[in-house]
Structures are given as C-alpha cells and as structure tokens.
Amino acid sequence: MNFLRLSDLDLAGKRVFIRADFNVPFNADGSLADDTRIRATLPAIRHCLDAGAAVMITSHLGRPVEGALAAADSLAPVADALSSLLGHPVPLVKDWTDGGFGVRAGELVLLENCRGNVGEKADDPRLAARIARFIDVYVNDAFGTAHRKECTLHALALAAPVACAGPLMTAELDALGRALAHPARPLAAIVAGSKVSTKLTILESLAAKVDVLVLGGGIANTFLAARGCEVGASLHEPDLLDAARRIERRLAEHGGVVWLPEDVVVADRFAPDADARNHDTEHVPPGTMILDIGPQSRDSLAGVLARAGTIVWNGPVGVFEMDAFAAGTRALASAIAASPAYSIAGGGDTLAAIARFDVGEQIDYISTGGGAFLAFLEGSELPAVAALRTRARTASRRIEPVPQFEHEPELS
C-alpha cells in the first residue's frame, strides 16, 4: 500500500501528534483491566522520543458527550499506565485543541479524550485545521479505529503538514495486504458467526478472492440448509438460502469451493451440561441444535489448512466457550498453528479462541482491529487509510487553510 511511514521521517525537533487507540477496558473499581493496547503503541512513542521529537498523543475512550467530558471518560488512568511503562511522568493535558500547552523535544504529553472535542465525531475540518496549526507531523497508529471517519483519524490527516502511519498501523496494513492483496495460494478464509446477514458483504467479497471459504457457526448452518440438509433447531436464516447459493456459485466460477462440515456435534439444548452427540450433516435429528463440528470434519479441515498458502481467520467453528463444544475450534486453532501457510487472525471471538488454546505464538499476525479488520475483509476503503494514501501522493497539500491562533505549544 502506498502511504508514508513514520520510519521514513526525520523527526528531530518536530512536534509530532500520534493518534493511538487507548480505548481500553476497566474493572468495576475503575482500575485498568488490560493494557495491551497501550503497550502496542510504545514502539511509536519511543521512536519519536528517541528521535528528539516533542510528542503529543491522544485517543478516544468510550462514548462521551462532546463538550461535556465526564470524569469516567478521562484518559487519566492511561496517563498513569504510560508513566509506569515509560518510567517517567506523562502529563495529561485538557482543553488542548488550540495548542495552549507546552511540550519540549524528548518529552511526551497525553492529550485528553479526543471524543470530548466538539466536532470530533463529525470529522469537522475546522477542528482539524485548528489542531494542524500546532503540529509538524501527524501519525496514525490506531488501526482498530481506521474504519471510522472522525476528525483525529481522517480530517486531521488531510490537514496536517505531514501525515504518516505509525509502526502498528504499518504492520496491520502490510499483513492484510500480504494476506488479501498478494496472497500465496491457495488462499483459505475462515468466516464464522451466528448470522449470514451480519457478514454477507464479507462473504460476497471473499467469494471473488479466495480458493477455499471455510464456514462455521450459524453461517455454516444456513449454507447447509441451502444445500438441502436438515439442520433441526439450529440457528440459521431461511430467508438467506438464495444468498448462500449465490456465494457458492460465485466461488465456483473461478474454481473456489465452500468448505462445510460433514459431521457435527448436536445437543437438544444450549447448555454446558447438555447431552452432546455426533451426527452426519445429512441426519441432524429434529429439535436438536448444531453446536460444533464433528471428528471427521476436524480431520478434513486440518487437511485443507495444511495445504493452504495463506489463511485468514475470523470466527470459531463451534461454541468453544463450553467444553462440550470446544473440540472443533481447538482443532481449527491447532491446524492453523501447524500449517506452513502465512496466517492472519482478527475479531473478538477469534482472539478469545487464540488465547484459550494458546496458539498466539504460531499465528503469523494477530490483528488489533475488530471493526477495521472486518471492514478490510469486506473490501471497504478505511477512511483513515484513505487519508494516509491521499497524503502520500507527491502533489498532496493540506486540504484546509490553517488559521492563526494566539497560543502555540512551547518547543525548546
């Protein structure tokens, strides 16, 4: 992909603005529950500080009311976490959009929750122009929010003097580009979830690209029903059978195939202690629900993935949270880990499965983006990435005129 990278720039003495993704979870007592997203941005921060830049970093957190930031919406806990990780204080700056604060070369400040700024959600170019006045380099290192068209993700990238991708964003785009734009063949994509309707555009997009489309969960049940199989009381969408057949035809047009289980694990109720039994997909008993793939299917799927050149994984193939229905997703995770293929995985349930079955070290790339990862699979243009691509063009200029402001951050 054509975009400027942070590593391409001379940052000495520059005022660098980093847009990160610090939308982290909290415990009931208000303490930080997981600092993974904060740690993921440390390479960008350290690179800029080591280069002698004056560094400003911000993120959204939750869904605050613009212009009325509440205490619960504050990035103060993130400032504390950054201070601990970096080994020195990281000041939190409020009311920062006019630049009335100081930051010196080699220093870092955290700018309060950007979604508290009026105009952030609306991608207001006037707000972007105000911020652009006091920065030299804009860095987007927040792939997880790249599908959102908001001021500090899109308009500011267009208005800043220079706009580039940080190391986390760069790694995501390189990995996704390798997996989907220039994949080693065969390309296998695993897409699972409760409903075809929620991932219909993803399935239609992948049908034109992949060699094998592996389906699981309620999505697989709908495709089984479209083939004429009885699926009992399983979650499926009868009104989308034609859509399922259309996707299969589209794959067949270029020699691709849909992989579906040949045997499944069923139960008469959705519960951890339900009586789980194996049946082939032609004989699912009435009143039972398909909750996992069976042993023959596990072996078949492992064979498909062993022969793949590239694997894209989004979703479990069973209700892996319950031990009785976890064998299929465990086998899937192990097969991906053992495959010589280049593998990339993303999505909340997928990350939970990777953690449960401890295969993270064997997956080539694990995406930090949920919605952005899915949008990329859909083939959608991510607004934040589109802005970086625009700014990478030789003739690119700042989109908005930059007004003069009374305050400018101190740089010495």
N, C-alpha and C positions, 0 to 999 in steps of 0.2 A: 504494500500500500504506500501511496505517496503522501508522506507527512514529515514534517520536521521533528527531529528527536532532540530531547534535552542534551544528550551526549554530543550533539553536533555543535553546541554553542559555547562561546567564551562568556562566562558569567561574572568574571571579576569586576567588582564594583557595581554590578547591576542590581536593580530592585526586582526581585523575582516573586511572582504571585503563583502559588500552587493551589489548584482546586483538587482536593482529595475527597475520599469517601470515608467519613468517620461516623456514618450512621450505624452506631454500634448498639448492641443490646445491653440492658441494665437489669440488675436484680431488683427484687421488691424493695430493698432498703436503699435503692438509688446508687448502689455501687456498680462499677463496670463488670459485666458478666463475661465479656470476651474482647480481647484487644487485638484480634487477628488483623482487622482492617487498619488499625493504627500501625502495627508492625509492618504491614505491607507497603506503607508509604515512607518508611525510614530510608530506603535507598535514595529516593528522590531528595529528601530533606538533606541527608548527609552529603550527597553530591553537590548540592547548591552551596551549603555552608563551607565545605572544603574548597570550593572554587572561589570563595571570597565574596559571595553574594549576600545582600540583605534580603532575608526571606520572610514572606508573608504566606500563611496557609489558611485555608478555610474549607468548610464543608457544610452540608445541610445536616440536620438531625431532627428526625420526626416531621411533624406537620404543624409548625407554629403558625399563628396568625401574623401576617405581615404587619410590621409597625407596632406590634404588641407582644414582644418576646417574653415569655414566662420563665421563671427560674428553672422549671423542668425541661425547658428547651435549650438551656445553656450548654455550651461546649466546655464548661469549666472542668468536668471530670476528664475530658480528653486532654486539656492542658496539663492536668496533674499526671496523666499517664505518659504524655510526651516528655514531661520534665523528668520522670523516673527513668524512662527508656534512654533518653539522651544524656542524662547525668547533669543537667543544669536547668535552671528555671525557664519556663516558656510562658511569657506574659499573655494574658487574654485581653484582646482589645475590643471594646464595644463601640458602637456608632462610628464605624470606620470608613464608610463609603465616600467621604470627602477627603480622606487622607490625613486627617489631623492627628497623627501619631508618629512616633519616632522609631526607627529601626536602623541599626548600623550594619556595615559589612561584617559577615560572620555571625550575625545574630538572627534569631527566629522569633516571630510573634505569631500567635494564633488569633485569627480574626473571627469574631463571634458568628454564630449560626447564620449562614448567608440567606436562609429562607425567612429570616426575620426582616429582611430588607424589602421595602415596598418596591415592587417591580421585578423581583427575582423570578417568581413563577410565570410571569407574563413575558419573560425574555426581553425586558424593556431595553432598547438600545440607548436610551438616555442614561439609565443607570450604568450601563456598560461603559459609556463614554466618560462618566464621572470617575469610575474606578480606573479606567485605562490611563487617565491623566497622571496617576502617581506610580505606575509600574513600567518597567522596561521589557520584561519577559513574562508571558503567560504560559503556565504549564498545566495541562490536564493530565492528572494521574488518577482519575476516577472512572474507570471503565464501567463499574457497576451501575452508574447513573448516565451512561453515554446515550441511552435511548430517550432521555428527557431533554426537551428544548426549553432550558431555563437560562437565566442571564449569565451566571458564572460558568455555565457549561457550553453555551453557544454564542450569545451576543458578545460576551467579553472576549472570546477567542477571535471574533471578527474585528473587534475594536482595538485590541492591544497592539503595541508596536511590533512585537514578535510573538507568535503562538506556536507551541510545540507540544509533543506528547512526552509524558514522563516515563520512567522505566517500567512501571506496572502497566500503564496503557499500551506501551510499545510491545511488551511481552504478550499481552492479550491479543492484540491485532496481528502480530506475527504468527501466533499459534493458530488463531482462527483462519487466517489467510492460508497457512500451510494445510490445514485440515479440509477447508472447503474450496478455496480458490485454486490451489495447486496440489491436490492430494495424490499420494501414492495409491495405486489401485490394487485390489478392489477397495472401494470406499463403503464402509458399513456404518449406518447410523441407527442407534437405538433410541427410539422415542416411545415413552410410556407415560401413562397418566390416566385419569379417570374418564375423560371425555375427548372424543374426536373433535367436538365443536371448539374446544379451547385451544387446540393445536392444529386445526385444519389448514391454516395458511402455512405453517411449518411443514406439515406433511406434503402439501402440494408443491412447495418449493424444493424440498429434498427429493421428491419423486423424479424431478428432472436432473438430479445431480448424482445420486448415489447408485451403487450397484446392488446393495442389499439394504432393505429397510426393515429393521427388526422392531416388532411392535409388542408392547406388553400392557398389562392392566386393562382398564375398561376400553381403551383404544383397540387392543387386540380382540376383545370380545365382540366389538362392533364389526371388525373385519371378518371374524369367524362367522358371525351371523350373515354377513354379506355373501359368504361362500356357501351358505345353506346349512351351516351347523346349528344345532340346538344349543343354546347357552343357558338354559334354565332360568334361574332368577338373578343371573349375573348382571352387574352394571353394564349397560350398553345403550346405544342410541339408535333405535329402529328407523328414525327419520333420516339418518345419515348413511344408510346402506348403499345408496346410489353413489354418494361421495366416495365411499370406501372402494367401490368397484372402479370408479373413475381414476383414483390414485393408483390402483393396481394396473390398470390399462396403461397409464402414463409411464409407469416403470417398465412395463413390458415392451413399450415402443423402442426403448434404447437398450433392451436386454437385461434390465434390472428385475429384481424379484422382491416380493414381500415375504419375510420370514414370520411364520406364526407357529405357535406350539402345536405339537401332535398329540401330546397328552398334558393333562392339567390336574392340579390339586383342587378339590372342591370341598365345600362344607355346607351344612344346612343353616348355619348362622354365622354372623360376623363377630367372632369372639376368640380370644386366645386359647380357650379350652374346648373349642368346637371339634367335632369328630372329623378329622381331615382324611380324605380318601382320594386315591388316584384313579382317573378315568381318561380314556382317549377322547379327543375332542368331538368325535362322532357320537359319543354316547354319554353326554352330560345329563345326569338324572334331573327330571323336573323338580323345581323347588330348591335346587342347590345353587351355590354361587362359586364361580371360578375365582380363586384367591392366590394362585401361584401356578408356575409351570411345573410339569412333571419330570421324572428322571430321564426319559427318552429325549424330551425337549432340551433338557440341560446339556446332555451329551451332543445333541445336534447343534445347539447354539455355540458350544465351545469349539466345534469343528469349523463353523462359519467364521468365527473370530480369529481362529488360528491361521486361517488363510487370508485374512484381510491385510491390506497395506496401510489403511487409515481407519480409525474408529472414532466416531463422535457419539458420546453417551449422554442422554438426558432422560432420566427416569428409571425407577426399579420395575422389575417384571412381576412382582408379587407384593403382598402386604408384609414387607420384610420386618416391620416393627413387631410382628407376632412371630414367635419362634416356629410355630407350626407351618407358617407360610413364608419362611425366610430362605429356604434352600435354593430357590430359583435365583434370587438376587445375589445370594452368596456365590453361586456358581458363575453367574454373569460377571461379577466383580473379579473373581479369580481368573476367569477366562481372558478378560481384558488385560489383567496384570501379567498373565503368562504369554500373551500374544506378542509377536515381534512387530506388530503394527504400531505406527505412531498414534497415540491415543490422547484425546482431549475430552474432558467431562465438565459439566456445569449444571446448575439448578439445585435448589434447596434440598429436595429429596435425594438427589444423586450424591450431593456432598455428605448427607447423613449416612447414606449407604457406604460410601467410601470410608468414612470414619468408623462405622460399626465393623466393617470387615477388614479394616486395617490394610488397605491396598494403595494408600496415597503415594507411597514412595515408588510404586510401579506404574502410576499413570503419568504420562509424559507432561501433560499440562492440565491443571485444575483451574477453571475459570472462576474469578471472583465475582462475576456478574450473573445475576439471576435474570431479570427482565432484559438486560442488554444482550446476554448470551442467547436468549430465545429470539429476540428481535433479529440478531445476526443470522440465526438459523432460518428465520423467515425470509431472509434476503432483503430486509428493510435497511434503508440508509439510516444510520445512527446520527442524530443531529450533531452531537459533539464531535464525532469523527468527520462528518461532512465539513464542519467549520475548520478543522485542522487541515483537511485536504485542500480546502479553498485557500487557506493562508500559505500553503506550501508552493503555490503557483508563483512563478517569477514576477508576474505583473500584479500580484495581490497587494492591496493597500487597505488601510484601516477603513472600515465601512462607514463609521460615523465621525463627524467632525468632533474634535476633542476640545471642550470648553476650558476656560481658565478657572482655577479655584484658588481661594485665599490660602488654603493650607496644603502643604506638601510634606511627606514624611522626611524626617531628618536622615541623611546619609552621610556618614563621615568615616 
